[in-house]
Every structure is written in structure tokens, then in C-alpha cells.
Amino acid sequence: MDIGISRRPRILGLGEPTHQEDVLLELRNDVFRRLVEQDGYRVLAIESDCLLATAVDDYVTQGTGTLDEALERGFSHGWGGDSAPNRALLTWMRDVNADRPAGERLRFAGADGPLEITGPESPRAALTWINEYLGRPCGAERLEALLGDDQRWTNPATMFDPTASVGQSADARELRLLADDLVARLEMDTPGLIAATSRDEWDRARLYARTAQGLLRYHHGMADSSPLRVDRLLGVRDSMMAANILAAAEWGRTLVFMHNSHLQRTKSSMRLNFDLRPRWWCAGALLDARVGDDYAFVATAVGTIRHHEVGTPPPDTIEGMLYARPGDRFPADPREVAAQNPVARTSEWFGYAPLDPAELAAIDGLVFVRDCTGS
């Protein structure tokens, strides 16, 4: 699939305007296959739990477990399971890796933190893993006492009630200091740790360490009662995404597949209600600031999602102008579209975000998909 840009940066973002549409996942698969075969890309990072994704990476790189187990255990938000495009992707990656030496195999990464829709996960898994890797510098009993019951961390009431969060409790403050000490030890002992384990294990330790810190930072924000609470939470999430993507790119040239709003170069925003419209620097903006020309962003726009009552787009919108062209899936020049002065499209369905005409100047490429027909 041609994505409409000639340059191939170290990190290439391919956005989507909605989730869980097979046609968009098939587009992702086609783009990644072409990038691997023609441009030497080696890594795919998607908007899914970074810790769960290690099961997928182990499967495609080493054949650990089964395909069904990788699909069931390796994706968050219900995006694995019986997904035919995900099954095809993992099967293809595993087949490619069967003929490659270890240092050249395709890799899979989750870019998101362990942050489900109703709130963040407990920091238990991340802290326990890094503590074990480092030889238990923090006693297991002490760590368990500070963590307590996982339900106090995952209580969905904290989404709307900061007082229900334990993120600024004495235990949480001590856990943040403990996590900081574990990260410092990981950094200070790098040569010995790599020699005693392996670079891959050390890389994974870094993943668990930054996830532990990010989760504790997010929980701290959950307990914040200020007007900027949601802005900061969204900012923490996207900063975790950016860190995971930068780490994945250390393995090789990387395709990142996430929502358009996470990959754009400008501040993201969303309307939660009439009074609340948070704004935050998203992962794409953070990556652009960090690596500059080593980052590029290709947005995807769609015409219809009729099973969610998203019908034919108005002709004066970005989607409407592209819908009038022939073809089911094709690249378009964002500058050419912008020159036609499109207006913003609106959607009654919360799960779809039309492309904002104001964003056209800050994207490198545009792909149009005419119809999403459901899974």
C-alpha cells in the first residue's frame, strides 16, 4: 500500500480515526509488510498495553507459546482474540522471523501503558518484575505491604472521584521513591546486568521500570482535584507512549499504528462534555520534538462507518472531497486537499474522530479508506 510520502524516517506513524475496524488493521498489515520488504523496517508498535505485548514479541521472535495464546494474552482493550487481521499479522511476522538471525528479526511492541478504559492497572506487576530482575533489593514482603490489595489501585470510582484514589497516599509516595531507586540501580549496574542476563532481558527490565514509574505518576494524577486533572492524566499517558516508542525504535526502524490524535504534531484535545475540553501534548508532538526529521506522520481518513451510523460525508469536508474520487483505498496529498479549504466534519458517534482541516499542514501524508464495513 502506497502511503503517499517518499521519505522513510526511523519512526513512521500511521494513524487511524477509529478503532477495531478490520479494514484499517488490514491497511496496517499491508503498510508494514511493504516497509519491511522494501525499506528495512523491523518493528511494529501499536496502541496496546506495553507489558501484555511482550507475549506477542516472544511469540513472533522465539515461537514462545502458541498463536492463540499470543492473540488472547498479548493485546489490551479486547483488540486481540479472534481478530483475523491480527492473526494474519502475527502469522506473517513469525514466518518471516523463522529465516532470520536473532539480531534481524521483526519485533512487536505495545506503545500504550497498562491503562484500561476505566483506569490504570496496579503497579504490582511492573514493580515486582523489576525488583526480581535486580535481585530483590526491596524485600518482597515490604513491597507487598506497600502495594496492598490491587482493588484499591483499580477502583473505577477514581475516574470521577479523586478522593477515591490512593495515588497520593503515604504508601504511594514511598512506592514512587522505591521505583526511582530501582531505576537508578538498573542504570548504574547496566554492564553487569547485561553480562549476567542478556541485552534483551535488560531491555525488558527498562520497559518494566519505566512502566512502574509511569503508572505511579498516573495514579498520583488520579488523586489530583485541580481543574487540569484530566489534561495531566492524558499528558502522562502520551508521555509513556512516546517513551515506549523511542525504546522500540532502538531495535530498528519502526512503524507506529495508533489513533490519529496520539500521532499528530500539535496539541491533542477532546470534548468530554460542554464544560470540559482537555488539551495535552500527544505522543506524536513529543516524538517530533525529540527526533525531528526522524519522525513522520501519515493520517488515515475514512468515508463511512455505516454500522455506527456514520454515513456519506458532506462534500465540503476532507472526507467528502476524497469520497468523491474513485477507489476504495488510496493516498492523497494533504496540501492539495488543504488548498480546497475543507470544513470540519462532525460525527454523532463518539468512537470516530474526523480529520481536522487545521491538522493538514502538520501531517506528511494522508491515506483515505472509503468504507469501514465492520469486522
C-alpha positions in Angstrom: 0.0 0.0 0.0 1.4 3.4 -1.1 1.2 5.9 1.8 1.9 8.9 -0.3 5.3 10.0 1.1 8.8 9.2 -0.2 10.9 9.5 2.9 11.3 6.7 5.4 12.2 8.0 8.8 13.3 6.0 11.8 9.8 6.3 13.3 6.8 6.4 11.0 3.3 7.0 12.5 0.3 5.6 10.7 -2.9 7.0 12.4 -6.5 5.8 12.3 -9.6 7.8 13.1 -11.4 4.9 14.9 -10.6 1.6 16.4 -11.4 -2.1 15.8 -12.2 -1.8 12.1 -10.7 -4.7 10.1 -10.2 -2.7 7.0 -7.9 -0.3 9.0 -6.0 -3.2 10.5 -5.6 -4.8 7.1 -4.2 -1.4 5.9 -1.7 -1.5 8.8 -0.7 -5.0 7.8 -0.2 -4.1 4.1 1.9 -1.0 5.0 4.1 -2.8 7.5 4.7 -5.7 5.1 5.8 -3.2 2.4 8.0 -1.3 4.8 9.7 -4.5 5.9 10.2 -5.9 2.4 11.2 -2.7 0.6 12.6 -0.3 3.3 14.1 -2.4 6.0 11.7 -1.7 8.8 11.8 -4.2 11.7 9.4 -3.0 14.4 5.7 -2.6 14.7 4.4 -0.7 17.8 0.6 -0.4 18.3 -1.8 1.3 20.8 -1.9 -1.6 23.2 -0.6 -2.5 26.7 3.2 -2.5 26.6 3.5 -5.3 29.2 1.0 -7.6 27.6 2.6 -7.1 24.2 5.8 -8.9 25.4 3.8 -12.1 25.0 3.4 -11.3 21.3 7.0 -10.3 20.9 8.1 -13.6 22.5 5.9 -15.5 20.1 7.0 -13.8 16.8 10.7 -13.7 17.7 11.1 -17.0 19.5 8.0 -19.1 19.0 7.2 -18.9 22.7 3.6 -20.2 23.3 1.0 -20.6 20.6 -0.6 -18.1 18.2 -3.9 -18.4 20.1 -2.2 -17.6 23.4 -0.4 -14.6 21.9 -3.6 -13.2 20.5 -5.5 -13.8 23.7 -2.8 -12.6 26.2 -0.8 -10.1 24.1 -3.4 -7.3 23.4 -5.3 -5.0 25.6 -8.8 -3.4 25.2 -10.1 -6.6 23.6 -8.1 -6.0 20.4 -6.6 -9.5 20.1 -8.7 -12.6 20.5 -10.4 -13.6 17.2 -9.2 -10.6 15.1 -8.5 -12.0 11.7 -6.1 -9.2 10.7 -4.1 -9.6 14.0 -3.9 -13.4 13.4 -2.6 -12.8 9.9 -0.1 -10.2 11.1 1.4 -12.5 13.8 1.5 -15.5 11.5 3.4 -13.5 8.8 5.8 -12.0 11.3 6.6 -15.4 12.8 7.1 -16.9 9.3 9.5 -14.1 8.4 11.5 -14.5 11.6 11.9 -18.2 11.1 14.5 -17.5 8.4 16.2 -14.5 10.1 19.1 -14.4 12.6 18.2 -13.2 16.1 19.5 -9.7 15.5 17.5 -9.1 12.4 14.1 -10.4 13.4 10.9 -8.4 13.3 9.8 -7.1 16.7 6.4 -6.2 18.2 5.8 -3.6 20.9 2.9 -2.2 22.8 3.1 1.6 22.9 0.4 2.2 25.5 0.7 1.8 29.2 -1.4 -0.6 31.3 -4.2 1.9 31.2 -7.6 0.4 30.6 -10.7 2.5 29.8 -11.9 2.6 33.4 -8.5 3.5 34.8 -4.9 2.4 35.3 -3.7 -1.0 36.5 -2.0 -1.7 39.8 1.8 -1.1 39.7 2.3 -4.5 41.2 3.3 -6.4 38.1 5.8 -3.8 36.9 7.4 -3.3 40.4 7.5 -7.0 41.2 9.2 -7.8 37.9 11.9 -5.2 38.1 12.5 -6.0 41.8 13.0 -9.7 40.9 15.3 -8.9 38.0 17.5 -6.8 40.2 17.8 -9.5 42.9 15.1 -8.1 45.3 16.9 -5.0 46.6 13.5 -4.2 48.1 12.3 -7.1 50.2 9.3 -8.9 48.8 7.3 -8.6 52.0 7.9 -4.8 52.2 6.9 -4.4 48.6 3.7 -6.4 49.1 2.8 -4.4 52.2 3.1 -1.1 50.3 1.1 -2.3 47.3 -1.7 -3.8 49.4 -4.9 -5.0 47.6 -4.9 -4.4 43.8 -8.6 -3.3 44.0 -7.6 -0.1 45.7 -5.5 0.8 42.7 -8.0 -0.3 40.1 -11.2 1.1 41.7 -13.2 2.6 38.8 -14.6 5.2 41.0 -11.3 7.1 40.9 -12.1 8.1 37.3 -14.6 10.6 38.6 -13.7 11.0 42.2 -10.1 12.0 43.0 -10.7 11.3 46.7 -11.2 7.6 45.9 -7.6 7.3 44.6 -4.7 6.0 46.6 -2.2 7.7 44.3 -1.1 10.4 46.8 -1.2 8.2 49.9 1.9 7.6 52.1 2.3 4.1 50.6 2.1 5.5 47.0 4.7 8.2 47.8 7.1 5.6 49.2 6.5 3.3 46.2 7.5 6.2 43.9 10.7 6.6 45.8 11.3 2.9 45.6 10.7 2.8 41.9 13.1 5.7 41.4 15.8 3.7 43.4 15.1 0.6 41.3 15.5 2.6 38.0 18.8 4.2 39.3 20.1 0.7 40.2 19.2 -0.5 36.8 21.1 2.3 35.1 24.1 2.1 37.4 24.5 -1.6 37.0 23.9 -1.8 33.2 27.2 -3.5 32.2 26.9 -6.2 34.8 23.2 -6.8 34.3 23.7 -7.3 30.5 26.6 -9.7 31.1 24.6 -11.7 33.7 21.4 -11.8 31.7 21.2 -10.5 28.2 20.6 -7.3 26.4 17.0 -8.4 25.6 16.4 -9.1 29.3 17.9 -5.7 30.2 15.7 -4.0 27.6 12.7 -5.7 29.1 13.8 -4.6 32.5 13.8 -1.0 31.3 10.3 -1.5 30.0 9.0 -2.6 33.4 10.9 0.1 35.2 9.6 3.0 33.1 6.1 1.4 33.3 6.3 1.3 37.1 7.3 4.9 37.2 4.6 5.9 34.7 1.8 4.0 36.5 2.7 5.6 39.8 2.8 9.0 38.2 -0.6 8.4 36.6 -2.1 7.2 39.9 -0.7 10.4 41.6 -2.6 12.4 38.9 -5.8 10.4 39.6 -5.8 11.8 43.1 -5.4 15.4 41.8 -8.5 17.5 42.3 -7.3 20.5 40.2 -9.1 21.7 37.1 -6.2 20.4 35.0 -6.5 16.9 36.3 -7.7 15.3 33.0 -5.2 17.2 30.9 -2.3 16.0 33.1 -3.6 12.4 33.0 -3.8 12.4 29.3 -0.3 14.0 29.1 1.2 11.3 31.4 -0.3 8.6 29.2 1.1 10.1 26.0 4.5 10.6 27.5 4.5 6.9 28.4 3.6 6.2 24.8 6.4 8.3 23.5 9.0 6.7 25.8 7.8 3.2 24.7 8.1 4.2 21.0 11.5 5.6 21.4 12.7 2.4 23.1 11.1 0.3 20.4 13.0 2.3 17.7 16.3 1.3 19.3 15.6 -2.1 17.8 15.3 -0.7 14.3 13.1 1.4 12.0 9.6 1.4 13.4 6.0 1.7 12.2 3.7 3.0 14.9 0.0 2.3 14.5 -2.3 4.4 16.8 -5.2 6.8 16.8 -4.5 9.9 14.7 -4.9 12.0 17.9 -1.9 10.3 19.5 0.4 10.8 16.5 -0.3 14.4 15.4 2.4 17.1 15.8 0.1 19.6 17.5 -1.6 19.5 20.9 -4.4 17.0 21.1 -7.9 17.8 22.5 -11.2 16.1 23.1 -14.6 17.2 24.2 -15.8 15.2 27.2 -18.8 17.5 28.0 -19.8 21.1 27.4 -17.5 22.3 30.2 -14.5 20.1 29.8 -12.2 20.0 26.8 -8.8 18.8 27.9 -5.7 19.6 25.8 -2.3 17.9 26.1 0.9 17.3 24.2 0.4 13.9 22.5 3.0 11.2 21.7 3.5 12.5 18.1 4.2 16.0 19.3 6.7 14.7 21.9 8.4 12.4 19.3 8.6 15.3 16.8 10.3 17.5 19.5 12.7 14.7 20.4 13.8 13.3 17.0 12.7 15.9 14.4 13.1 14.6 10.8 13.4 11.1 12.2 9.6 11.2 12.7 6.8 11.3 10.1 3.1 11.1 10.4 0.6 9.7 7.9 -3.0 10.2 8.9 -5.9 8.0 7.8 -9.3 9.4 7.0 -12.5 7.3 6.3 -15.6 7.9 4.4 -18.4 5.8 6.0 -18.8 3.6 9.1 -22.4 2.7 8.4 -22.7 0.1 11.2 -22.1 3.0 13.6 -24.4 5.4 11.6 -21.5 7.4 10.1 -22.9 7.9 6.6 -21.7 9.6 3.4 -19.6 12.6 4.3 -20.6 16.1 3.3 -18.9 17.1 0.1 -17.1 20.2 1.5 -15.3 18.2 4.2 -11.9 16.4 3.8 -13.6 13.1 3.8 -16.3 14.3 1.4 -13.8 15.6 -1.1 -11.9 12.3 -1.1 -15.1 10.3 -1.1 -15.9 11.8 -4.5 -12.8 10.4 -6.0 -12.7 6.8 -7.4 -11.1 4.0 -5.5 -11.6 2.2 -2.1 -8.2 3.0 -0.6 -5.6 5.4 -1.9 -3.1 8.1 -0.8 -3.8 11.8 -1.1 -1.7 14.9 -0.9 -2.7 16.8 2.3 -1.5 20.1 0.8 -3.7 19.6 -2.2 -6.7 18.8 0.0 -6.0 21.8 2.2 -5.9 24.1 -0.8 -9.6 23.3 -1.4 -10.5 24.9 2.0 -12.4 22.0 3.5 -14.6 22.5 6.5 -14.7 20.2 9.6 -16.8 17.2 9.6 -18.9 16.3 12.7 -19.8 12.8 14.0 -22.6 11.8 16.3 -20.8 8.6 17.2 -18.1 9.2 19.9 -15.9 6.4 18.6 -15.0 8.2 15.4 -12.9 11.4 15.1 -13.0 13.1 11.6 -9.8 14.6 10.4 -9.4 18.3 11.4 -8.7 20.6 8.4 -6.4 22.6 10.7 -4.1 19.5 11.0 -3.5 19.1 7.3 -0.5 21.4 7.4 1.2 19.3 10.1 0.9 15.9 8.5 3.3 14.3 6.0 0.8 12.1 4.2 -2.8 11.1 4.0 -4.5 7.8 3.3 -8.2 7.6 2.5 -10.3 4.5 3.2 -13.8 4.8 1.5 -15.9 2.4 3.7 -15.4 0.6 7.0 -17.8 -2.3 6.8 -17.3 -3.8 10.2 -15.4 -6.9 11.4 
